[in-house]
Amino acid sequence: MVSVILSTYNQPGSLQLVLWGYETQTYKNFELLVANDGSGSETSDVVEQMQKKVSYPLIHVFHEDKGFRKCTILNKALARSRGRYLVFSDGDIIPRSDFLEMHIRMREEGRFLSGGTVRLPEGFLGKINKQEIEEGVCFNRKWLEGNGLKKSYKNGKLSVCGWQARLMNSITPAKATWNGGNASGWRKDLVATGGFDERLQYGGEDRELGERLERMGIRGKQVRYTAITLHLDHPRNYVSVAGLQYNRRIRKENKRNKITRTAYGLTTGVWKTELYNTTR
């Protein structure tokens, strides 16, 4: 069993498309947990509707909206999951049909996988529907560029495969960091780090987990040219300069102190009681 954990906040339209994306996966032995950081009822409605339509186990992990608490809801979903191997993404990132297969093929002991995404401009939410996802046409570079995606060498990941994709993974200058929209690792390694640091706000909160994994000896491995996703653009009203500065300070302190396990992540006792009360 592999567990997929998707974070989401008030993007029900995008989330529905993403859940259809996981229905098309060639790798079938997985469960999917929606880590809902306090969205309105529209998101709950989407999850309930899709639970009746998809073939994979779909679990809703929810807590009320008290500001940006992505790390907290991710930890709750991590604790609720059953998989020995965990794949993390977001509720606005559509996976290509071989996305999970690539993560499973390329996983290694002592490594975590670091993927990327193709960021789509505003307006694509109305151009991509269930049919485009099932047929795979929305992952065609020419189709995307013909519908408004700016032409760029970065789009090359959409048109390479096999040995070419593996070669590009090996020579890309991009560092293999823990990217929350496309990353995976072994459950035992993530638990050993204490999970996500729940003090952190938006901006580098995902990468901080990867930095602790690296200090533990779990190295990143690049899969940005093999594990392909599309990122639907959206406003980020929760971004604050103060939050970004706070996160940078915490990351520097953890690096200086060589922290591998956070004291502000996965815990026991009262936290577990809260978990079961807020899981649907």
Residue pairs with C-beta under 8 A, 6 or more apart in sequence:
1 29
1 30
1 31
1 82
1 83
1 84
2 27
2 29
2 30
2 31
2 83
2 84
2 85
2 86
2 87
2 100
2 103
2 104
3 30
3 31
3 32
3 33
3 81
3 82
3 83
3 85
3 86
3 87
3 187
4 22
4 30
4 31
4 32
4 33
4 86
4 87
4 88
4 89
4 100
5 32
5 33
5 35
5 74
5 77
5 78
5 81
5 86
5 87
5 88
5 89
6 15
6 18
6 32
6 33
6 34
6 35
6 88
6 89
6 90
6 91
7 35
7 37
7 70
7 73
7 74
7 88
7 90
7 91
7 180
8 15
8 34
8 35
8 36
8 37
8 39
8 43
8 90
8 91
8 92
9 36
9 37
9 38
9 39
9 70
9 91
9 238
10 39
10 40
10 42
10 43
11 39
11 43
11 91
11 92
11 232
11 234
12 39
12 42
12 43
12 45
12 46
13 125
14 91
14 92
14 125
14 232
14 234
15 34
15 43
15 46
15 47
15 91
15 92
16 46
16 49
16 50
17 94
17 125
17 128
17 129
17 130
17 133
17 232
18 89
18 90
18 91
18 92
18 93
18 94
18 95
19 32
19 46
19 50
19 54
19 58
20 54
20 130
20 133
20 134
21 94
21 95
21 96
21 97
21 99
21 133
22 30
22 32
22 54
22 56
22 95
22 100
23 53
23 54
23 55
23 56
24 97
24 133
24 134
24 136
25 95
25 97
25 98
25 99
25 100
25 101
26 97
26 98
26 100
26 101
27 98
27 100
27 101
27 104
28 55
28 56
30 56
30 83
30 87
30 100
31 56
31 57
31 58
31 59
31 81
31 82
31 83
32 56
32 57
32 58
32 59
33 59
33 60
33 61
33 77
33 80
33 81
34 43
34 47
34 58
34 59
34 60
34 61
34 77
34 91
35 61
35 70
35 73
35 74
35 76
35 77
36 43
36 44
36 47
36 60
36 61
36 62
36 63
36 73
37 63
37 65
37 68
37 69
37 70
37 72
37 73
38 62
38 63
38 64
38 65
38 66
38 69
38 73
39 62
39 65
44 60
44 62
44 280
47 58
47 60
47 280
48 60
50 58
51 58
51 60
59 80
59 279
59 280
60 279
60 280
61 73
61 76
61 77
61 80
61 278
61 279
61 280
62 73
62 278
62 279
62 280
63 69
63 72
63 73
63 76
63 278
64 278
67 238
68 201
68 202
68 238
68 243
69 198
70 196
70 202
70 205
71 195
71 196
71 197
71 198
71 199
71 200
71 205
71 265
72 196
72 198
74 88
74 195
74 196
75 195
75 196
75 198
75 265
75 266
76 275
76 278
76 279
78 86
78 190
78 191
78 195
78 196
78 266
79 266
79 272
79 275
80 275
80 279
81 187
83 187
84 186
84 187
84 188
85 104
85 107
85 184
85 185
85 186
85 187
86 184
86 185
86 186
86 187
86 190
87 100
87 103
87 183
87 184
88 180
88 181
88 182
88 183
88 184
88 206
89 95
89 180
89 181
89 182
89 183
89 229
90 180
90 181
90 231
92 231
92 232
92 234
93 117
93 181
93 182
93 229
93 230
93 231
93 232
94 128
94 133
94 138
94 229
94 230
94 232
95 228
95 229
96 136
96 139
96 228
96 229
96 230
97 136
98 228
99 227
99 228
99 229
102 223
102 226
102 227
102 228
103 113
103 115
103 184
103 223
103 227
106 113
106 221
106 223
106 226
106 227
107 113
107 184
107 186
108 221
109 186
110 217
110 218
110 219
111 185
111 218
111 219
111 220
111 221
112 178
112 183
112 184
112 185
112 186
112 189
112 210
112 213
112 218
112 219
112 220
112 221
113 183
113 184
113 185
113 220
113 221
113 223
113 227
114 175
114 176
114 177
114 178
114 179
114 182
114 183
114 210
114 220
114 221
114 222
114 223
114 224
115 179
115 181
115 182
115 183
115 223
115 224
115 226
115 227
115 229
116 157
116 174
116 179
116 182
116 224
116 229
117 181
117 182
117 229
117 230
117 231
118 144
118 149
118 154
118 155
118 157
118 158
118 228
118 229
118 230
118 231
119 231
119 233
120 144
120 149
120 230
120 231
120 232
120 233
121 148
121 149
121 150
121 233
122 233
123 148
124 147
124 148
124 149
124 230
124 232
124 233
125 232
127 147
127 148
128 138
128 230
128 232
132 138
137 143
138 144
138 230
139 158
139 228
139 230
140 158
141 155
141 156
141 158
141 159
144 155
144 158
144 230
145 151
145 155
149 155
156 168
157 165
157 168
157 224
157 225
157 228
158 228
160 168
160 225
161 226
164 225
165 225
165 226
166 225
166 226
168 224
168 225
169 222
169 223
169 224
169 225
169 226
170 222
172 222
172 224
172 225
174 222
174 224
175 220
176 219
176 220
176 221
176 222
177 207
177 210
177 220
178 185
178 206
178 207
178 209
178 210
178 211
178 213
178 220
179 206
179 207
180 205
180 206
181 229
181 231
182 223
182 224
182 227
182 229
183 206
183 210
185 213
185 218
189 213
189 216
189 218
190 209
190 213
191 266
192 216
192 260
192 261
193 209
193 212
193 213
193 216
193 260
193 261
193 262
193 265
194 261
194 262
194 263
194 264
194 265
194 266
195 209
195 262
195 265
195 266
196 205
196 206
196 208
196 209
196 262
196 265
197 205
197 208
197 209
197 250
197 254
197 262
197 264
197 265
198 264
198 265
199 250
199 264
200 208
200 246
200 247
200 250
201 240
201 243
201 244
201 246
201 247
202 236
202 238
202 239
202 240
202 243
202 244
202 247
203 239
203 243
203 244
203 247
203 248
204 244
204 247
204 248
204 251
205 247
207 251
208 247
208 250
208 251
208 254
210 220
211 251
211 254
211 255
212 254
212 259
212 260
212 261
212 262
213 220
214 220
215 255
215 258
215 259
215 260
216 260
253 259
254 262
